[in-house]
Amino acid sequence: MDDFIKRIFKNKIFNAKKLIVFGFKQNGQKYTYKMPFMDKQFELSVVVTGSKGIETKIIDTASGDLYTLHLVEDANGNFVGSVRENYENILGSIAEKCCDTTYFSTEQANRLTRLIKEKYGDSPEFLWEKFPGFGVFRNPESEKWYGLISHVDYSKLDQNKSGDVEILNIKLDKDEIPTLHKITGFYPAYHMNKKSWITITLDETVSDKQILELVGKSHRFSEYKSSHCKKIRLDD
C-alpha cells in the first residue's frame, strides 16, 4: 500500500453501493475500476476488496508497461509531478464518493466503537487537536473514562515489532492484569497507570468478544466518581 493510499483512505471504509454508482464493476468480492488520464497516456486500475482493501496500478497505454515513478520520492520533474497530481486527484474522488468516514483507521477499532455505542450509548470523544485519532470513552454520569483508543508505533509496546498500530486502554482489577500480560495482544498500559490499566492491540489478535467483556469490567469502574483519568499527559 503506497503512501497516497494510506493518507487518503486512512479513516475511510468502502461502501459497495457507492462503488457501483461511481462506476466500479463487481466480480465476486472484488470491485474494479479503470480510468484513463493525461490524454489517455496512462490508465489507472483500482481494485477494491472488502471495506479497506485497495490496490492500484498505473499502466502506460502506449507500451503496456507498469508505471511506478510517481511512487519514487526522489523522482522530480513536471511530467512525474503531473502523474502524481492526477493519481492523487482520482483517489481523492474515489474516497469522497465511494467511502464512509470512520472514527478510527482499523476495522476492529471501528467495530468495537459500534459495539460500545450499542451497549452503553457512548461515542468516542476527541479531546486533543494535536492527537486527532485519540478517542476517549467516558461514562456521562460520572465523567470517568473507561476506554481510550489511540495509535502508537508498535515498537513502543514490543521492541521486536514496528509500524503504526491502534490500541485500546482499559481499566481492570490490578490482580487480573499480570495474567493478561502473558497473552498475545495484551501489553502494559501505554501512557496510563500500569498497575490499573492495560493496553490491547486492535489488530485482530484479540477477539471482539473478549475485548468487549473486558470493556464491561472497565465500565464498571467508571460508575464511581473520580477525575484522575482526565489528567493524563500525551506529550510523548
N, C-alpha and C positions, 0 to 999 in steps of 0.2 A: 504494500500500500504506500503510495507516494505522499509527499508532504502536502500537496494540494488537496488530496482526498482527505487526509487526516484533519486538516484545518477546516475545510468547507463542510464536511459531514460529521464533525465532532459530536454535536448534540442533535443528530438527526436520525430518524428511522424511516425506512421506505414504506410508502403506502401503496399497496398493489393497485387499487382503483385509480389513484393519481398517476401511477406509472403508465397504465393503459391509455388514459386520457392524453397524456403527454406524447404518446406515440411509441412506447415500448411494446415489443411483441413477446407474448408469453409462450414459453416452451417448457412445460413441466413446472419445475420450481424456479426456473430462470426467466429473467426478463431482459431482452436485448434491444439496443437502440444504436442506430448508426446515423451520423450526421457529417456531411461534407463541410469543409470550411476553407477559408483563404482561396476563394475562386476555384474550389474543388481540387486544390493541390493536395489536400490531405482529407482523410476520413477518420473521424473519431468513433470508435466502437466501445460501447458501455454495456457491461453485463452485471445485472443486479441479482443477488441471491439472498433470500431471507430478508430480514429487516435491517441488516447492517452491511451485508457483503456487497462489495463493488469492485470490479476490475475494469481497467480501461486500456485501450491500445490506440495509438495514432499510426495510421498507415499512409505512406507516401503513395498516392494513387498512380503516379507515373511508373514507379518501379515495383510497387507491391511490397516494398520493404517496411519493416517496423522502424518508426522514428522515435528516438528516445532523448534527443539532445535537449529538449525542453526540461528534462528532469536533472540535467547536469548543472549543478550550482555555478560552476565557473564558466559555463558557456555564455558568451555575451554576443551582442550584435542586434541590429534592428530586426533581422529575419527571425532568429530564435526567440527574440522578445515578443514578436507578433504571434508566434505559435503559442507561447506561454499565455499570452493575454486571451487568445481565443479559447484555449483549453480551459483556463480558469473561468471565463465567462459562461461557457457551456455547462460546466459542472455547477456553477453557481445557480444557473437557471434550473437545472435538474433538482438541486437541493431545495430551491424555493418552491417549485411547483409539484414536486413528487414526494416530498417528505413531510413528516410531522416533527415538530420540535419537542425534544425531551428535556427533562431536568438534568440528566447525567449522561455520561458517554457510553457506559456499558449496558447491555441488555439486562443483566442481573440487577444492577443498581436501580434501573427504571421499573423492573418487575416488583422489586421489594418496596419501592416508593408507592406503587399502586396498591400493594397488599397492605401496607401500613395505613394508607388513606382509607381503604375499605374497612379495616378493623378498628382504627382509633379515630378516624376523621381528621388526621393531621397531615398537612402538606409540608414539605421542607421549607425552611426559611433561609434566605441567603443574606447573611448579615454583613459580609465584608466585600467592599468593592475590589480590594486587592486580590481576593480569592473567590472569584465568581462561581467556581464549581464546588464550593463547600456549602452543603445544605444541612441545617440543624432540624432535628425533630424534637419538638417541645410539647410538654403537657400544658395545655392552655389554662388549666385550673391552678396548677402550682407554679407554672412558668419554668419548670425544671426540665433540663434536657434529658432525653433517654436515647438519643442516637445522633451521630454525626457522620454523614457521608462526605468523603473528601478524596483527593488523589495525591499520590506521592510516587517518587521513584522507588521501585521495588528494592533497590539497594538499601533504603532506609530501614527496611524490615529484615532483609536477608542479603548478606554481602555476596552471595553466590548468584544473585539474580539482578536484573536491571530492566528498565523500561517503565513507563507510566502504568500505575495500577490504581483502580478505585478501591477504597476501603470503607468499612463501616466500624465506627467505635461505639460500643455499648457498655453499660454499667452492669456488673454482675457481682454476686457474692464473692468475697475475696477467697473463700475456700474452694470455689469452683474453678477459678481462673488458672491455677497451676496445672490442673488436669487437662484443660483445653489447650494449653500451650504445647502439649505433646502431640496434638492432632494437626495434620497438614491444613493450612489455610488460616490458622489462628496464630497471632503474634502478640507480644507485649504491646500495650496501648501506645500508639503513636501520638505524641503531643497531649496526652491525658495522664491522669494518675494511674500508674501501672498496677497499683495494689487493688484498685476497684474497677478499672476499665480494661477492655480487651479490644484488639483490632482483628477484624475479619476481612480477608481479601474477597472482593466481589468479582471473581474471575471464573465462576462456576465450580471452584474447588469444593466449596461447602454448599449443600443444597439449600434452596429457598425455605423448605420446611424447617430444617434445623435452625437456620438463621432467624426465622420468624418466631420460633419457640423461645429463642434467647432474647429477642427483642421484647417479647412479652414479659420476661423477667426484668429486663431493664426498665420497661414501662412501669412496673410495679414500684420501683424505686422512685419514680417521678411523682408518685402520688403523695409524697411528703415534701413539705416546704423546704426549699434550700436554694441558694443563689450562687454557690461557689462555682458551679459549672460555667457560669457566664463570664468568668474572669480568665478563661483560658487564653494563652498567648499563642499567636500564629505567625510569628516573625521569621521562623527558620525557612 
